[in-house]
Amino acid sequence: MLYGREHVEKYQETGGEVGHDWQGATVLLLTTTGRKSGEPRTTPLIYQPDGDDFVIVASKGGDPDDPLWYKNLSADPEVKVQVKDDVFTARARTASDAERPRLWAKMVEIWPQYDEYQAGTDRKIPVVVLERV
């Protein structure tokens, strides 16, 4: 089972041949700029396509605090995304209240645990849309 740094390395080495399909879900690599360090930070995240965009969820397993990658893209929304062997720049934005229910349902289809994560925290878990630049 791939996790963390090993997941990122295998994904990058193989153009997503290893790591894109993970536990019945699809995974992309999101690279944000550290809001304190200024260094690139790459995280493997479950995603779903939505038209030309890609959707991810800042769940952190239902933790009461947002994940660091979400804090980073909130500070600097220009990110790098890798989906299989396609690497591109994107602009990240938090889904609006109007679009969130549809996108949340789409993400729960691929990873039902998101509903459990939301039930276990008081924070409204952000849904993020990645728009190719």
MOPECOR-V976804 format. One record per residue. PHI is phi in whole degrees, -180 to 180 (* if undefined). OMEGA is omega in whole degrees, -180 to 180 (999 if undefined). Layout:
# MOPECOR-V976804
((PHI;OMEGA) (PHI;OMEGA))
This chain:
# MOPECOR-V976804
((*;-179) (-91;176) (-145;169) (54;-175) (-58;180) (-62;179) (-62;180) (-60;-177) (-63;-180) (-64;179) (-60;-178) (-66;-179) (-63;-172) (-110;-178) (60;177) (86;177) (-57;174) (-109;174) (112;179) (-69;178) (-96;-172) (-144;177) (50;178) (82;180) (-118;175) (-109;-173) (-126;170) (-115;173) (-106;178) (-112;176) (-113;177) (-108;174) (-100;180) (-55;-175) (-70;177) (-103;-174) (-85;-173) (76;-178) (-89;176) (-69;-180) (-129;-177) (-110;-176) (-131;172) (-80;-176) (-138;174) (-65;-179) (-141;169) (-138;172) (-73;175) (-142;-171) (64;178) (-88;-176) (-98;176) (-127;-176) (-117;177) (-133;-177) (-126;-180) (-90;-171) (-83;-175) (50;177) (63;-180) (87;177) (-58;179) (-69;-179) (-110;176) (-65;176) (-66;-179) (-59;-179) (-62;179) (-71;177) (-62;179) (-64;-177) (-74;174) (-68;178) (-79;-179) (-144;-173) (-75;176) (-82;-174) (-131;172) (-109;-179) (-127;172) (-125;174) (-118;-170) (55;-179) (-100;179) (-93;-180) (-113;-176) (-152;175) (-88;179) (-139;172) (-109;-179) (-97;175) (-146;176) (-77;180) (-59;178) (-70;177) (-59;-179) (-70;-176) (-93;-175) (-58;-177) (-58;180) (-66;-178) (-71;177) (-60;-180) (-60;178) (-62;-179) (-73;179) (-66;176) (-58;-177) (-89;-179) (-142;-176) (-58;180) (-60;179) (-56;178) (-63;178) (-65;180) (-59;-179) (-65;-180) (-66;-176) (-92;-179) (-139;177) (-84;-178) (-78;175) (-79;-176) (-65;-179) (-71;169) (-105;-174) (-116;176) (-106;178) (-106;-178) (-106;179) (-58;180) (-88;999))
